[in-house]
């Protein structure tokens, strides 16, 4: 991402981060009910248990990562700064 995000496409990078974060939060929220059933043994004993657990943790970790990156870039935009140059 070093030289890919510049002044001309920073808006699209911010939109990409925002939409990616919203999607990961949506996936986490919709999988939460099945994840709770997984921990309370409310799901049948199938291979889907692994998929539910993996999906929840992957979406959660991506949400945390994207949220921190998006928050940092929102702070940069508010301060009228960028990560370009030095």
C-alpha positions in Angstrom: 0.0 0.0 0.0 3.1 2.2 0.1 2.6 4.1 -3.1 -0.8 2.8 -4.2 -2.8 5.2 -2.0 -2.2 8.8 -3.0 -3.9 12.1 -3.0 -6.0 11.3 -6.1 -7.5 8.1 -4.7 -7.5 8.6 -0.9 -11.3 9.0 -0.9 -11.7 5.6 -2.5 -9.4 4.1 0.0 -11.4 5.5 2.9 -14.6 4.2 1.3 -13.0 0.8 0.9 -12.1 0.7 4.5 -15.5 1.9 5.6 -17.4 -0.6 3.5 -15.1 -3.4 4.4 -15.5 -2.6 8.1 -19.3 -2.5 7.8 -19.3 -5.8 6.0 -17.2 -7.5 8.7 -19.3 -6.1 11.4 -22.5 -7.3 9.6 -21.0 -10.8 9.3 -20.0 -10.8 12.9 -23.5 -9.6 14.0 -25.4 -12.1 11.9 -23.2 -15.0 13.0 -23.4 -14.1 16.7 -26.6 -16.0 17.4 -25.2 -19.2 15.9 -21.9 -18.6 17.8 -23.9 -18.3 21.1 -25.8 -21.5 20.2 -22.4 -23.2 19.5 -21.1 -22.4 23.1 -24.4 -23.4 24.7 -24.5 -26.7 22.8 -27.7 -25.7 21.0 -26.4 -26.8 17.6 -26.5 -30.3 16.2 -23.2 -32.1 16.1 -22.1 -31.5 12.6 -19.2 -30.1 10.7 -21.0 -26.7 10.6 -19.8 -26.0 14.1 -16.2 -25.4 12.9 -17.4 -23.2 10.1 -19.5 -21.0 12.5 -16.6 -20.7 14.9 -14.1 -19.9 12.1 -16.4 -17.4 10.5 -17.1 -15.6 13.7 -13.4 -15.3 14.8 -12.2 -14.3 11.3 -14.8 -11.6 10.9 -14.2 -10.4 14.4 -10.5 -10.1 13.9 -10.8 -8.4 10.6 -13.3 -6.0 12.2 -10.9 -5.1 14.9 -8.0 -4.6 12.4 -10.1 -2.6 10.0 -11.6 -0.5 12.8 -8.2 0.5 14.0 -6.9 1.3 10.5 -10.1 3.2 9.6 -10.0 5.2 12.9 -6.3 6.1 12.2 -7.1 7.3 8.7 -10.1 9.2 10.0 -7.8 11.0 12.5 -5.4 11.7 9.6 -8.2 13.2 7.5 -9.4 15.3 10.4 -5.9 16.7 11.0 -5.4 17.2 7.2 -2.4 14.9 7.2 -1.4 11.8 5.3 1.0 8.9 5.5 2.7 10.1 2.3 6.1 11.8 2.5 8.3 12.3 5.4 
